[in-house]
Each structure stands twice: as C-alpha cells, then as structure tokens.
Amino acid sequence: WVGGTALGALLGNFITFNTEGLDFAMTAMFVVIFIEQWLKDKKHWSAIIGAIASVVCLIVFGADSFLIPTMLCILALLGVFRKPIGKAGDGR
C-alpha cells in the first residue's frame, strides 16, 4: 500500500488524461450512494445527519474548504448518536 502510494505520487505527474465530465460523474455517484442509503435504512438518521452537516459546513466554511470539516462533523455526530441510531435501526 505504501509502495503503491509512493509510486503513484512519483509517476502521477507524468500521466495525463482528460478529466472533463468527471465532476458530473462524481456528483452522480454520490447522489446514487445517498439514494441507496436512504432506501436501505428504515430510519434515515445517518442520511439526515450527513445532509445537514454538509449544508451547515458549506455555509460556515465555504465551497472551497468544507469537505474535511463536514467529514469530521459527520463522524463526531454519528459517534455521539451511535446508540440512539442503533436502537432506531433495530425497530425498538
């Protein structure tokens, strides 16, 4: 894993390819992942936490730097609400 990462970092600058349209494909992929998560769960707490955290961090940190704070916020909230979310998923 470390060797592959180092090799990719060294050789990545020499390999070029057209990334046009990649932003649309990534957005579509994340929408599909969100919909699958929504359809899988009976209670939608994890999806709601993710959506709200994303919007709040987008407003607070701006479009250029909201991704890492969003991931940290989602991780923290899912950790804090782990037991209630788990109980909601059990149908209790």
Backbone as a printed PyTorch tensor [residue, N CA C, xyz], in Angstrom:
tensor([[[  0.8230,  -1.1820,   0.0000],
         [  0.0000,   0.0000,   0.0000],
         [  0.8710,   1.2510,   0.0000]],

        [[  1.8420,   1.2930,   0.8530],
         [  2.7340,   2.4460,   0.9140],
         [  3.5250,   2.5710,  -0.3830]],

        [[  4.0110,   1.4450,  -0.8870],
         [  4.7660,   1.4700,  -2.1420],
         [  3.9210,   1.9490,  -3.3100]],

        [[  2.6920,   1.4790,  -3.3800],
         [  1.7830,   1.9200,  -4.4440],
         [  1.4760,   3.3990,  -4.3620]],

        [[  1.3150,   3.9010,  -3.1520],
         [  1.0620,   5.3280,  -2.9510],
         [  2.2690,   6.1570,  -3.3850]],

        [[  3.4560,   5.7220,  -2.9900],
         [  4.6770,   6.4480,  -3.3610],
         [  4.8770,   6.4190,  -4.8720]],

        [[  4.6550,   5.2660,  -5.4830],
         [  4.7990,   5.1470,  -6.9340],
         [  3.7870,   6.0310,  -7.6590]],

        [[  2.5640,   6.0430,  -7.1660],
         [  1.5410,   6.9060,  -7.7670],
         [  1.8730,   8.3740,  -7.6300]],

        [[  2.4140,   8.7600,  -6.4800],
         [  2.7920,  10.1560,  -6.2760],
         [  3.9330,  10.5640,  -7.1980]],

        [[  4.8850,   9.6620,  -7.4100],
         [  6.0310,   9.9760,  -8.2640],
         [  5.6630,   9.9810,  -9.7490]],

        [[  4.8990,   8.9980, -10.1780],
         [  4.5820,   8.8640, -11.5960],
         [  3.3110,   9.5890, -12.0190]],

        [[  2.5350,  10.0320, -11.0490],
         [  1.2650,  10.6860, -11.3600],
         [  1.3990,  11.9440, -12.1850]],

        [[  2.4790,  12.6590, -12.0350],
         [  2.6770,  13.8890, -12.8050],
         [  2.9730,  13.6160, -14.2760]],

        [[  3.4450,  12.4250, -14.5830],
         [  3.7970,  12.0980, -15.9690],
         [  2.6100,  11.5510, -16.7610]],

        [[  1.5990,  11.0850, -16.0730],
         [  0.4260,  10.5170, -16.7400],
         [ -0.6730,  11.5730, -16.7550]],

        [[ -1.1170,  11.9370, -17.9430],
         [ -2.1840,  12.9340, -18.0740],
         [ -3.3760,  12.3090, -18.7740]],

        [[ -4.5560,  12.7460, -18.3880],
         [ -5.7700,  12.3130, -19.0540],
         [ -6.8180,  13.4050, -18.9090]],

        [[ -7.7900,  13.3750, -19.7650],
         [ -8.8390,  14.3850, -19.8050],
         [ -9.8340,  14.1250, -18.6750]],

        [[-10.0060,  15.0800, -17.7930],
         [-10.9370,  14.9310, -16.6780],
         [-12.2570,  15.6480, -16.9220]],

        [[-12.4900,  16.0660, -18.1490],
         [-13.7350,  16.7570, -18.4680],
         [-14.9160,  15.8170, -18.2220]],

        [[-15.8920,  16.2860, -17.5000],
         [-17.0610,  15.4900, -17.1870],
         [-16.9300,  14.6710, -15.9180]],

        [[-15.7370,  14.6270, -15.3340],
         [-15.5270,  13.8450, -14.1240],
         [-16.3020,  14.4220, -12.9460]],

        [[-16.4150,  15.7460, -12.8910],
         [-17.1610,  16.3640, -11.7960],
         [-18.6250,  15.9360, -11.8270]],

        [[-19.2100,  15.8260, -13.0080],
         [-20.5960,  15.3560, -13.1140],
         [-20.7110,  13.9030, -12.6870]],

        [[-19.7740,  13.0820, -13.1130],
         [-19.8230,  11.6570, -12.7730],
         [-19.6890,  11.4450, -11.2660]],

        [[-18.8150,  12.2020, -10.6150],
         [-18.6470,  12.0690,  -9.1750],
         [-19.9010,  12.5280,  -8.4340]],

        [[-20.4900,  13.6250,  -8.8840],
         [-21.7310,  14.0970,  -8.2650],
         [-22.8300,  13.0610,  -8.4190]],

        [[-22.9670,  12.4990,  -9.6090],
         [-23.9740,  11.4730,  -9.8370],
         [-23.7220,  10.2480,  -8.9710]],

        [[-22.4730,   9.8680,  -8.8050],
         [-22.1450,   8.7080,  -7.9750],
         [-22.5590,   8.9510,  -6.5220]],

        [[-22.2790,  10.1280,  -5.9970],
         [-22.6440,  10.4150,  -4.6210],
         [-24.1570,  10.5110,  -4.4440]],

        [[-24.8710,  10.9970,  -5.4390],
         [-26.3340,  11.0200,  -5.3700],
         [-26.8780,   9.5950,  -5.3160]],

        [[-26.3340,   8.7090,  -6.1290],
         [-26.7700,   7.3130,  -6.1230],
         [-26.4570,   6.6490,  -4.7880]],

        [[-25.2850,   6.9010,  -4.2360],
         [-24.9350,   6.3460,  -2.9260],
         [-25.9080,   6.8460,  -1.8630]],

        [[-26.2450,   8.1250,  -1.9010],
         [-27.1910,   8.6900,  -0.9380],
         [-28.5630,   8.0360,  -1.0780]],

        [[-29.0360,   7.8780,  -2.3100],
         [-30.3490,   7.2620,  -2.5280],
         [-30.3600,   5.8110,  -2.0550]],

        [[-29.2900,   5.0670,  -2.3350],
         [-29.2030,   3.6790,  -1.8700],
         [-29.2210,   3.6100,  -0.3460]],

        [[-28.5140,   4.5170,   0.3060],
         [-28.5110,   4.5650,   1.7730],
         [-29.9160,   4.8890,   2.2810]],

        [[-30.5780,   5.8160,   1.6360],
         [-31.9230,   6.2200,   2.0330],
         [-32.8980,   5.0440,   1.9040]],

        [[-32.8150,   4.3130,   0.8070],
         [-33.7240,   3.1930,   0.5770],
         [-33.4160,   2.0000,   1.4790]],

        [[-32.1590,   1.8260,   1.8800],
         [-31.7500,   0.6920,   2.7020],
         [-32.2370,   0.8240,   4.1390]],

        [[-32.1400,   2.0070,   4.6950],
         [-32.4820,   2.2180,   6.1020],
         [-33.9660,   2.4940,   6.2730]],

        [[-34.5150,   1.9570,   7.3680],
         [-35.9020,   2.2670,   7.7010],
         [-35.9890,   3.6440,   8.3360]],

        [[-35.0460,   3.9220,   9.2020],
         [-34.9240,   5.2540,   9.7910],
         [-33.7570,   5.9340,   9.0860]],

        [[-33.8960,   7.1670,   8.7520],
         [-32.9330,   7.8480,   7.8840],
         [-31.9930,   8.7750,   8.6470]],

        [[-31.6680,   8.4250,   9.8950],
         [-30.8670,   9.3160,  10.7110],
         [-29.4920,   9.5820,  10.1340]],

        [[-28.8090,   8.5700,   9.6560],
         [-27.4520,   8.7890,   9.1430],
         [-27.4720,   9.6650,   7.8870]],

        [[-28.4520,   9.4730,   7.0300],
         [-28.5550,  10.3040,   5.8250],
         [-28.9020,  11.7450,   6.1800]],

        [[-29.7810,  11.9100,   7.1600],
         [-30.1700,  13.2620,   7.5810],
         [-28.9890,  13.9760,   8.2310]],

        [[-28.2530,  13.2700,   9.0830],
         [-27.0700,  13.8600,   9.7070],
         [-26.0710,  14.2800,   8.6360]],

        [[-25.8370,  13.4310,   7.6500],
         [-24.9120,  13.7620,   6.5720],
         [-25.3450,  14.9680,   5.7670]],

        [[-26.6240,  15.0420,   5.4420],
         [-27.1260,  16.1650,   4.6460],
         [-27.0600,  17.4760,   5.4220]],

        [[-27.4940,  17.4490,   6.6730],
         [-27.4880,  18.6790,   7.4710],
         [-26.0610,  19.1390,   7.7530]],

        [[-25.1820,  18.2100,   8.1150],
         [-23.7920,  18.5830,   8.3700],
         [-23.1440,  19.1760,   7.1200]],

        [[-23.4590,  18.6150,   5.9700],
         [-22.8920,  19.1330,   4.7180],
         [-23.3440,  20.5580,   4.4450]],

        [[-24.6210,  20.8200,   4.6090],
         [-25.1490,  22.1630,   4.3400],
         [-24.5890,  23.1720,   5.3420]],

        [[-24.5630,  22.8040,   6.6150],
         [-24.0460,  23.7240,   7.6340],
         [-22.5690,  24.0310,   7.3860]],

        [[-21.7770,  23.0090,   7.1210],
         [-20.3460,  23.2390,   6.8740],
         [-20.1100,  24.0080,   5.5720]],

        [[-20.9610,  23.8040,   4.5820],
         [-20.8510,  24.5740,   3.3440],
         [-21.0920,  26.0530,   3.6110]],

        [[-22.0780,  26.3490,   4.4370],
         [-22.3730,  27.7440,   4.7700],
         [-21.2530,  28.3430,   5.6170]],

        [[-20.7710,  27.5910,   6.5940],
         [-19.7690,  28.1150,   7.5250],
         [-18.3930,  28.2410,   6.8730]],

        [[-17.9560,  27.1940,   6.1450],
         [-16.5810,  27.1610,   5.6340],
         [-16.4420,  27.5470,   4.1630]],

        [[-17.5380,  27.6000,   3.4340],
         [-17.4750,  27.9490,   2.0220],
         [-17.2120,  26.7350,   1.1540]],

        [[-17.4580,  26.8890,  -0.1400],
         [-17.3880,  25.7710,  -1.0840],
         [-15.9820,  25.2220,  -1.2810]],

        [[-14.9680,  26.0240,  -1.0440],
         [-13.6040,  25.5680,  -1.2950],
         [-13.0000,  24.7350,  -0.1730]],

        [[-13.5650,  24.8220,   1.0310],
         [-12.9130,  24.1340,   2.1420],
         [-13.9050,  23.5290,   3.1350]],

        [[-15.0220,  23.0020,   2.6640],
         [-15.9970,  22.4450,   3.5930],
         [-15.9420,  20.9290,   3.7140]],

        [[-15.2160,  20.2510,   2.8570],
         [-15.2670,  18.7940,   2.8270],
         [-14.6980,  18.1450,   4.0910]],

        [[-13.5130,  18.5140,   4.4980],
         [-12.9000,  17.8990,   5.6870],
         [-13.6780,  18.2390,   6.9580]],

        [[-14.0760,  19.5080,   7.1720],
         [-14.9130,  19.7740,   8.3490],
         [-16.2380,  18.9970,   8.3260]],

        [[-16.7980,  18.8090,   7.1530],
         [-18.0350,  18.0390,   7.0500],
         [-17.8150,  16.5950,   7.4730]],

        [[-16.7420,  15.9750,   6.9920],
         [-16.4610,  14.5840,   7.3490],
         [-16.2150,  14.4460,   8.8530]],

        [[-15.4860,  15.3890,   9.4330],
         [-15.2420,  15.3550,  10.8780],
         [-16.5350,  15.5460,  11.6650]],

        [[-17.3710,  16.4440,  11.1970],
         [-18.6500,  16.7000,  11.8520],
         [-19.5550,  15.4600,  11.7770]],

        [[-19.6340,  14.8380,  10.6210],
         [-20.4440,  13.6260,  10.4600],
         [-19.9120,  12.5200,  11.3580]],

        [[-18.6130,  12.3350,  11.3690],
         [-18.0070,  11.3110,  12.2230],
         [-18.3320,  11.5550,  13.6930]],

        [[-18.2080,  12.7930,  14.1350],
         [-18.4970,  13.1220,  15.5310],
         [-19.9690,  12.8970,  15.8560]],

        [[-20.8600,  13.3570,  14.9930],
         [-22.2950,  13.2030,  15.2540],
         [-22.7270,  11.7440,  15.2420]],

        [[-22.2100,  10.9660,  14.3090],
         [-22.5510,   9.5450,  14.2860],
         [-21.9990,   8.8340,  15.5130]],

        [[-20.8480,   9.2690,  15.9970],
         [-20.2980,   8.6900,  17.2210],
         [-21.1270,   9.0390,  18.4410]],

        [[-21.5460,  10.2940,  18.5310],
         [-22.3490,  10.7420,  19.6680],
         [-23.7160,  10.0560,  19.6770]],

        [[-24.3330,   9.9300,  18.5120],
         [-25.6830,   9.3610,  18.4200],
         [-25.6810,   7.8930,  18.0080]],

        [[-24.5910,   7.2060,  18.2660],
         [-24.4600,   5.8020,  17.8500],
         [-25.5440,   4.9150,  18.4590]],

        [[-25.7390,   5.0060,  19.7560],
         [-26.7310,   4.1490,  20.4110],
         [-28.1590,   4.4890,  19.9830]],

        [[-28.5710,   5.7580,  19.9720],
         [-29.9420,   6.0370,  19.5080],
         [-30.1910,   5.6190,  18.0580]],

        [[-29.1910,   5.8040,  17.2000],
         [-29.3520,   5.4030,  15.8030],
         [-29.4250,   3.8790,  15.7080]],

        [[-28.6100,   3.1890,  16.4940],
         [-28.6400,   1.7280,  16.5030],
         [-29.9640,   1.1930,  16.9930]],

        [[-30.5210,   1.7960,  18.0210],
         [-31.8320,   1.3820,  18.5340],
         [-32.9340,   1.6610,  17.5210]],

        [[-32.8380,   2.7830,  16.8100],
         [-33.8450,   3.1040,  15.8020],
         [-33.7890,   2.0910,  14.6680]],

        [[-32.5900,   1.6250,  14.3320],
         [-32.4440,   0.6280,  13.2780],
         [-32.9450,  -0.7440,  13.6830]],

        [[-32.9530,  -1.0370,  15.0030],
         [-33.4430,  -2.3230,  15.4920],
         [-34.9620,  -2.3760,  15.5540]],

        [[-35.6080,  -1.2260,  15.4020],
         [-37.0520,  -1.1850,  15.4690],
         [-37.5850,  -1.1320,  16.8880]],

        [[-36.7560,  -0.8130,  17.8660],
         [-37.1930,  -0.7190,  19.2660],
         [-37.7640,   0.6320,  19.5670]]])
